[in-house]
Amino acid sequence: MIYFDEYGDKDNPTILLLHGAMAVHTFTQQYELLKDFHLVIPHLYGAGESVALKYDSSRLKEELVELIRSLNKSQIHIMGHSIGAQLAVMLVAENPCMFAKAVFLSAWVAPNEKSIKMYCKYAPLTVKLLQYRWLIKLQTKYWRYTKEQSDYMLAYAPKMTVENYQEFFKQTLNIKHFPQYLNVEIPMLAICGDRESKDIKDSLQLLAKNTYCRTLMMPKAAHDFPMRCANELNSIINGFFES
């Protein structure tokens, strides 16, 4: 089974938190907010304890379903960011009965070949930069990680490979392959920042085609808004999960 962190009382409602690419603690600014929940945080392939595993969205989806079933709960909540949000959309589309509510943050669900080629082209440079400890420290400080979380990323980030980093983009979810998403009837919330790419903004419009999915665009927010715009985001998701 996939490695995961766990916080809170298991008797409380569970939220499965699916982090963004390489950033296990994407939701560091939400842990305290969600302290009355049971939080389960899998280490997705290419990050944390799973950094050496090649990113394979289909295999990862199967492992996440296995993890959810092992929790022995009739339903749980789910929230994902970036690739984590893509996985969340897939899981909800195929297994809606498993979930009570879902939150998708910066979900890219409309593949753009030009964008994918661009990200893959610059992957060698991006991965090379992960070897510089000072740069990782600067990034984690910017993201408001704790020292423990920062040190942990310093330990696993240099192990990322170019090939694996490229897989994050090559396996971008295409919502057209999950037509059942339009029939999901659970409360859903999709959010992106107004400073994000056109691909992400277009994806938000596609997710809105399900009338059970409320969509929002956060002002002055970039792709890392769960960490950088936590006050605004936390107010929104707190109301969503508590309602």
C-alpha beads as a LAMMPS data file, in Angstrom:
LAMMPS data file: protein, C-alpha beads

243 atoms
242 bonds

1 atom types
1 bond types

-500.0 500.0 xlo xhi
-500.0 500.0 ylo yhi
-500.0 500.0 zlo zhi

Masses

1 110.0

Atoms # bond

1 1 1 0.000 0.000 0.000
2 1 1 1.106 3.553 -0.684
3 1 1 2.925 5.323 2.160
4 1 1 0.872 7.991 3.921
5 1 1 0.972 10.428 6.829
6 1 1 -1.939 10.601 9.220
7 1 1 -3.102 13.324 11.599
8 1 1 -6.027 13.630 13.983
9 1 1 -8.596 11.338 15.542
10 1 1 -9.583 8.428 13.297
11 1 1 -13.121 8.651 14.644
12 1 1 -13.526 12.093 13.078
13 1 1 -14.629 12.588 9.449
14 1 1 -11.716 11.841 7.111
15 1 1 -10.246 14.104 4.441
16 1 1 -7.872 12.581 1.909
17 1 1 -5.356 15.303 0.972
18 1 1 -3.604 14.800 -2.383
19 1 1 -0.617 17.100 -2.619
20 1 1 0.830 18.824 -5.671
21 1 1 3.817 17.596 -7.688
22 1 1 6.769 16.888 -5.397
23 1 1 5.320 18.934 -2.504
24 1 1 4.169 16.495 0.190
25 1 1 3.221 19.356 2.493
26 1 1 1.216 21.361 -0.015
27 1 1 -1.476 21.703 2.661
28 1 1 0.783 22.778 5.504
29 1 1 -1.323 25.917 5.951
30 1 1 -4.503 23.853 6.184
31 1 1 -3.463 21.236 8.769
32 1 1 -4.402 23.389 11.758
33 1 1 -7.606 24.588 10.103
34 1 1 -8.704 20.983 9.618
35 1 1 -7.634 19.778 13.083
36 1 1 -11.127 18.477 13.840
37 1 1 -10.867 16.071 10.917
38 1 1 -8.900 12.881 10.421
39 1 1 -6.331 13.793 7.756
40 1 1 -4.734 11.202 5.467
41 1 1 -1.877 12.393 3.240
42 1 1 -0.487 9.828 0.759
43 1 1 3.004 10.423 -0.595
44 1 1 2.231 10.491 -4.310
45 1 1 4.737 9.019 -6.741
46 1 1 7.684 11.355 -7.262
47 1 1 7.571 12.847 -3.750
48 1 1 8.462 12.000 -0.157
49 1 1 8.716 8.281 0.547
50 1 1 7.487 7.618 -3.003
51 1 1 10.050 9.849 -4.749
52 1 1 11.748 6.883 -6.444
53 1 1 8.494 5.568 -7.936
54 1 1 7.801 6.496 -11.553
55 1 1 4.678 8.612 -11.853
56 1 1 1.875 6.439 -13.183
57 1 1 -1.551 8.000 -12.664
58 1 1 -3.477 4.774 -13.372
59 1 1 -1.475 2.692 -10.920
60 1 1 -1.535 5.493 -8.362
61 1 1 -5.313 5.766 -8.667
62 1 1 -5.627 2.052 -7.879
63 1 1 -3.413 2.410 -4.810
64 1 1 -5.470 5.341 -3.578
65 1 1 -8.703 3.364 -3.934
66 1 1 -7.071 0.565 -1.927
67 1 1 -6.045 3.068 0.739
68 1 1 -9.550 4.548 0.948
69 1 1 -11.099 1.097 1.343
70 1 1 -8.647 0.283 4.126
71 1 1 -10.016 3.211 6.150
72 1 1 -13.284 1.306 6.635
73 1 1 -15.500 4.363 6.331
74 1 1 -18.691 4.636 4.330
75 1 1 -17.579 7.967 2.830
76 1 1 -14.726 10.427 3.124
77 1 1 -13.929 13.914 1.835
78 1 1 -11.159 14.566 -0.698
79 1 1 -9.064 17.619 -1.578
80 1 1 -6.272 17.790 -4.124
81 1 1 -3.948 20.380 -5.621
82 1 1 -2.407 20.334 -9.112
83 1 1 -1.639 16.673 -9.982
84 1 1 -3.354 15.797 -6.727
85 1 1 -6.461 17.565 -7.997
86 1 1 -6.277 15.620 -11.256
87 1 1 -6.225 12.385 -9.270
88 1 1 -9.104 13.645 -7.126
89 1 1 -11.211 14.309 -10.237
90 1 1 -10.498 10.796 -11.533
91 1 1 -11.346 9.189 -8.200
92 1 1 -14.582 11.130 -7.782
93 1 1 -15.655 10.480 -11.379
94 1 1 -15.130 6.732 -11.109
95 1 1 -16.057 6.172 -7.443
96 1 1 -18.537 8.899 -6.408
97 1 1 -20.084 6.713 -3.712
98 1 1 -16.814 6.827 -1.771
99 1 1 -16.945 10.581 -1.244
100 1 1 -19.126 13.040 0.634
101 1 1 -17.471 16.220 -0.692
102 1 1 -14.578 17.104 -3.020
103 1 1 -12.304 20.102 -3.521
104 1 1 -10.170 20.528 -6.655
105 1 1 -7.442 23.195 -6.509
106 1 1 -5.646 24.154 -9.746
107 1 1 -6.773 21.019 -11.557
108 1 1 -5.392 20.806 -15.104
109 1 1 -7.901 18.628 -16.963
110 1 1 -7.512 19.909 -20.522
111 1 1 -4.164 18.754 -21.978
112 1 1 -2.443 21.250 -24.248
113 1 1 0.311 19.610 -26.288
114 1 1 2.205 22.856 -26.711
115 1 1 2.270 23.452 -22.961
116 1 1 3.245 19.865 -22.214
117 1 1 6.171 20.017 -24.647
118 1 1 7.336 23.282 -23.085
119 1 1 7.298 21.891 -19.525
120 1 1 9.065 18.714 -20.655
121 1 1 11.695 20.733 -22.481
122 1 1 12.626 22.639 -19.332
123 1 1 12.459 19.576 -17.079
124 1 1 16.260 19.004 -17.091
125 1 1 16.850 22.525 -15.809
126 1 1 14.117 22.255 -13.194
127 1 1 15.460 18.946 -11.885
128 1 1 19.020 20.308 -11.820
129 1 1 17.872 23.191 -9.626
130 1 1 16.552 20.646 -7.113
131 1 1 20.173 19.770 -6.318
132 1 1 20.785 23.186 -4.770
133 1 1 19.996 23.049 -1.068
134 1 1 19.903 26.824 -0.698
135 1 1 17.256 27.052 -3.408
136 1 1 15.043 24.398 -1.793
137 1 1 15.389 26.181 1.550
138 1 1 14.344 29.436 -0.086
139 1 1 11.358 27.784 -1.745
140 1 1 10.137 26.106 1.439
141 1 1 10.507 29.369 3.350
142 1 1 8.427 31.100 0.681
143 1 1 5.830 28.351 1.073
144 1 1 5.882 28.790 4.869
145 1 1 6.964 25.246 5.626
146 1 1 8.072 24.365 9.132
147 1 1 11.761 23.525 9.617
148 1 1 10.897 19.835 9.838
149 1 1 8.930 19.988 6.579
150 1 1 11.737 21.946 4.898
151 1 1 14.405 19.480 6.006
152 1 1 12.291 16.623 4.725
153 1 1 11.967 18.167 1.268
154 1 1 15.708 18.831 1.264
155 1 1 16.217 15.101 1.733
156 1 1 13.962 13.806 -1.037
157 1 1 13.909 16.552 -3.722
158 1 1 17.412 15.803 -5.116
159 1 1 16.285 12.248 -5.884
160 1 1 13.809 13.388 -8.545
161 1 1 14.700 12.355 -12.109
162 1 1 14.065 14.236 -15.335
163 1 1 12.030 11.347 -16.723
164 1 1 9.752 11.251 -13.709
165 1 1 9.274 15.002 -13.664
166 1 1 8.238 14.896 -17.303
167 1 1 5.634 12.223 -16.540
168 1 1 3.720 14.721 -14.382
169 1 1 2.923 16.625 -17.569
170 1 1 2.739 13.782 -20.076
171 1 1 -0.001 12.183 -18.002
172 1 1 -2.129 15.289 -17.642
173 1 1 -5.751 14.280 -17.115
174 1 1 -8.129 14.720 -20.027
175 1 1 -11.615 15.257 -18.601
176 1 1 -13.077 14.048 -21.917
177 1 1 -11.951 10.548 -20.950
178 1 1 -14.109 10.715 -17.813
179 1 1 -17.600 11.620 -19.115
180 1 1 -19.101 10.135 -15.935
181 1 1 -17.819 13.210 -14.087
182 1 1 -20.827 15.132 -15.424
183 1 1 -23.156 12.758 -13.568
184 1 1 -21.497 13.025 -10.147
185 1 1 -23.989 14.374 -7.609
186 1 1 -21.905 15.276 -4.552
187 1 1 -20.959 18.807 -3.417
188 1 1 -17.777 19.820 -5.242
189 1 1 -15.668 22.969 -5.223
190 1 1 -13.054 23.868 -7.855
191 1 1 -10.701 26.833 -7.383
192 1 1 -7.801 28.339 -9.286
193 1 1 -5.862 31.592 -9.082
194 1 1 -6.319 34.472 -11.494
195 1 1 -2.542 34.444 -12.108
196 1 1 -2.485 30.848 -13.258
197 1 1 -2.057 29.584 -16.813
198 1 1 -4.793 29.639 -19.434
199 1 1 -4.799 25.840 -19.311
200 1 1 -5.784 25.861 -15.638
201 1 1 -8.427 28.546 -16.162
202 1 1 -9.904 26.640 -19.103
203 1 1 -9.990 23.546 -16.901
204 1 1 -11.995 25.421 -14.290
205 1 1 -14.667 26.114 -16.902
206 1 1 -14.782 22.443 -17.860
207 1 1 -15.230 21.361 -14.240
208 1 1 -18.087 23.866 -13.936
209 1 1 -20.082 21.875 -16.498
210 1 1 -21.151 19.661 -13.624
211 1 1 -23.824 21.713 -11.873
212 1 1 -22.848 20.222 -8.507
213 1 1 -19.388 21.780 -8.827
214 1 1 -19.075 25.367 -7.618
215 1 1 -16.119 27.228 -9.155
216 1 1 -14.098 30.191 -7.920
217 1 1 -11.113 32.168 -9.158
218 1 1 -9.002 33.651 -6.386
219 1 1 -7.708 37.189 -7.047
220 1 1 -3.957 37.857 -6.977
221 1 1 -3.280 34.122 -6.639
222 1 1 -0.737 31.983 -8.487
223 1 1 -0.402 28.185 -8.650
224 1 1 0.936 27.906 -5.098
225 1 1 -2.034 29.690 -3.496
226 1 1 -2.733 26.911 -0.909
227 1 1 0.502 28.012 0.783
228 1 1 0.703 31.657 -0.226
229 1 1 -2.960 32.716 0.032
230 1 1 -3.936 30.499 2.936
231 1 1 -6.102 33.018 4.785
232 1 1 -8.396 33.526 1.818
233 1 1 -8.467 29.844 0.867
234 1 1 -8.976 28.588 4.414
235 1 1 -12.036 30.760 4.884
236 1 1 -13.568 29.224 1.763
237 1 1 -12.810 25.560 2.438
238 1 1 -13.715 25.834 6.110
239 1 1 -17.213 26.937 5.138
240 1 1 -17.415 24.211 2.504
241 1 1 -16.436 21.290 4.735
242 1 1 -18.358 22.514 7.771
243 1 1 -21.616 23.212 5.930

Bonds

1 1 1 2
2 1 2 3
3 1 3 4
4 1 4 5
5 1 5 6
6 1 6 7
7 1 7 8
8 1 8 9
9 1 9 10
10 1 10 11
11 1 11 12
12 1 12 13
13 1 13 14
14 1 14 15
15 1 15 16
16 1 16 17
17 1 17 18
18 1 18 19
19 1 19 20
20 1 20 21
21 1 21 22
22 1 22 23
23 1 23 24
24 1 24 25
25 1 25 26
26 1 26 27
27 1 27 28
28 1 28 29
29 1 29 30
30 1 30 31
31 1 31 32
32 1 32 33
33 1 33 34
34 1 34 35
35 1 35 36
36 1 36 37
37 1 37 38
38 1 38 39
39 1 39 40
40 1 40 41
41 1 41 42
42 1 42 43
43 1 43 44
44 1 44 45
45 1 45 46
46 1 46 47
47 1 47 48
48 1 48 49
49 1 49 50
50 1 50 51
51 1 51 52
52 1 52 53
53 1 53 54
54 1 54 55
55 1 55 56
56 1 56 57
57 1 57 58
58 1 58 59
59 1 59 60
60 1 60 61
61 1 61 62
62 1 62 63
63 1 63 64
64 1 64 65
65 1 65 66
66 1 66 67
67 1 67 68
68 1 68 69
69 1 69 70
70 1 70 71
71 1 71 72
72 1 72 73
73 1 73 74
74 1 74 75
75 1 75 76
76 1 76 77
77 1 77 78
78 1 78 79
79 1 79 80
80 1 80 81
81 1 81 82
82 1 82 83
83 1 83 84
84 1 84 85
85 1 85 86
86 1 86 87
87 1 87 88
88 1 88 89
89 1 89 90
90 1 90 91
91 1 91 92
92 1 92 93
93 1 93 94
94 1 94 95
95 1 95 96
96 1 96 97
97 1 97 98
98 1 98 99
99 1 99 100
100 1 100 101
101 1 101 102
102 1 102 103
103 1 103 104
104 1 104 105
105 1 105 106
106 1 106 107
107 1 107 108
108 1 108 109
109 1 109 110
110 1 110 111
111 1 111 112
112 1 112 113
113 1 113 114
114 1 114 115
115 1 115 116
116 1 116 117
117 1 117 118
118 1 118 119
119 1 119 120
120 1 120 121
121 1 121 122
122 1 122 123
123 1 123 124
124 1 124 125
125 1 125 126
126 1 126 127
127 1 127 128
128 1 128 129
129 1 129 130
130 1 130 131
131 1 131 132
132 1 132 133
133 1 133 134
134 1 134 135
135 1 135 136
136 1 136 137
137 1 137 138
138 1 138 139
139 1 139 140
140 1 140 141
141 1 141 142
142 1 142 143
143 1 143 144
144 1 144 145
145 1 145 146
146 1 146 147
147 1 147 148
148 1 148 149
149 1 149 150
150 1 150 151
151 1 151 152
152 1 152 153
153 1 153 154
154 1 154 155
155 1 155 156
156 1 156 157
157 1 157 158
158 1 158 159
159 1 159 160
160 1 160 161
161 1 161 162
162 1 162 163
163 1 163 164
164 1 164 165
165 1 165 166
166 1 166 167
167 1 167 168
168 1 168 169
169 1 169 170
170 1 170 171
171 1 171 172
172 1 172 173
173 1 173 174
174 1 174 175
175 1 175 176
176 1 176 177
177 1 177 178
178 1 178 179
179 1 179 180
180 1 180 181
181 1 181 182
182 1 182 183
183 1 183 184
184 1 184 185
185 1 185 186
186 1 186 187
187 1 187 188
188 1 188 189
189 1 189 190
190 1 190 191
191 1 191 192
192 1 192 193
193 1 193 194
194 1 194 195
195 1 195 196
196 1 196 197
197 1 197 198
198 1 198 199
199 1 199 200
200 1 200 201
201 1 201 202
202 1 202 203
203 1 203 204
204 1 204 205
205 1 205 206
206 1 206 207
207 1 207 208
208 1 208 209
209 1 209 210
210 1 210 211
211 1 211 212
212 1 212 213
213 1 213 214
214 1 214 215
215 1 215 216
216 1 216 217
217 1 217 218
218 1 218 219
219 1 219 220
220 1 220 221
221 1 221 222
222 1 222 223
223 1 223 224
224 1 224 225
225 1 225 226
226 1 226 227
227 1 227 228
228 1 228 229
229 1 229 230
230 1 230 231
231 1 231 232
232 1 232 233
233 1 233 234
234 1 234 235
235 1 235 236
236 1 236 237
237 1 237 238
238 1 238 239
239 1 239 240
240 1 240 241
241 1 241 242
242 1 242 243
